[in-house]
Amino acid sequence: DYFPHSQWSGDELFDQLEQLVDEHVESDIVRRFIDELFADPEFVACFKRAPAAKSNHHDYFGGLLEHCLSMTRIGVSLSNHYANYYPGFLNQDLVIAGCILHDIGKVDELSYERAVEYTTEGKLVGHITQGVEMISAVAEQMDPSPPEDLIQQLKHLVLSHHGHSIGTQNMGRS
């Protein structure tokens, strides 16, 4: 009650996110991946409560889910725009998955029981690497396993969402 939080309930926001996935993700394997990501009720509870940042945008309890839902809505809108004018240009399923996954590591990067602070792992490793590790863990749990190229694409979406891919940021520079 005494800490800044989203004006919407986590349950309401999560239901809206699930509805967007149900309505707009066509690929069975991408849908299964998202379902597996959210299969752990403890993880979902943390995702609903986590802030998106310690400061800057959505820096309050529930901010991460609110931010990911907002990005997913924008992703669906952008995908629809490109589908109308440039059919086949974007893979809407990957856009939606990227909007959901891009900051997913913040669930573990930040501590948010009483105040928002960085965890030790968050300080040392960061949410981008933590998000990529989550993608690997989810993929390992799936049976049958998702195609390796899909996992690489999902990892790239997380790795590159700050403007460059961590693994390739120094390529071509001397």
C-alpha positions, 0 to 999 in steps of 0.5 A: 500500500505504501509503494508506487505500483501500477494503477492496474492489477497484475491479474488484469494485465496478465489476462490481457497479455494472454488474450493478445497471445491467444488472438495474434500468435499463429505459430504453435511452437511460439505459443507453446514456448510462451505457455511454457515460460508462464507455466510456473505460478511462482514466476508469473507472480514475480512477473506480475509484481516486478518493476521494469526499472529502478528508475526511468520507465515503469519503475514501480511494482507491476511496471514490468508487466505493464511495460511488456503488455504496452510493447506487445500492443504496439507490436501487434499494431505495427505488425498489422500496419506492415502486413497491410503495406508490406505483406510478409515483411514481419513475423508477427509471432516473433514481434509479440514474443520479443515484446514479451521477452525483451525485459523478462530478465528483470524479474531476477535482475531486480529485488522488489520485496520492499524497495526496488534494488538490483540483486547481486546477479543483476549487478554482475550479469544483468537482465539481458543475459538473464533473459537469454538464460531464461530462454534456454531454460524454457527451451530445455523444458519443452518436449519436443524441443523447439527448433534451434533457429527459433531459440536463436531468434528469440535470444537475438531479440533479447540480446539486441533490444538495447540497440546492438547484439552483445555478441556482435557489438565489436565486430568490424571495429578495430 
